[in-house]
Amino acid sequence: MDSRALEQLLGGPGGAERVALLDADGEVLAAAPARAGAVLAAAARSALAIVDADSAAVPAERVEVHLDRGSLVVVRAGGRCAVATTLPDPVTALLAHDLRTLLLAAGPRRRRGSKAAARA
């Protein structure tokens, strides 16, 4: 996925300032702006680890952290994760919806070795 889909979320109604798409291991697949990818990935991994540590059941699908200066929104779906930071007072429900839509549009994740298995 290129960063154009991510860039469309910036400054939109959801209030995103920075957005990243991560793989199942938490590695950056795309980010807007590109320089924000590593920081967003670290924030998403930390937020999910904290929430998941308290849950013996299913891993969290959504995490929100709200501060006076903005918010962090993390959404998981289909083995991937999308994360965004916002300006103060964002419409996080809309942003979470947009992030989930982004994840679903990215398509199903490929399993390692799936090309080789398909050729066999």
Secondary structure, 3 states (H helix, E strand, C coil): CCCHHHHCCECCCCCEEEEEEECCCCCEEEEECHHHHHHHHHHHHHHHHHHHHCCCCCCCCEEEEEECCEEEEEEEECCEEEEEEECCCCCHHHHHHHHHHHHHHCCCCCCCCHHHHHHC
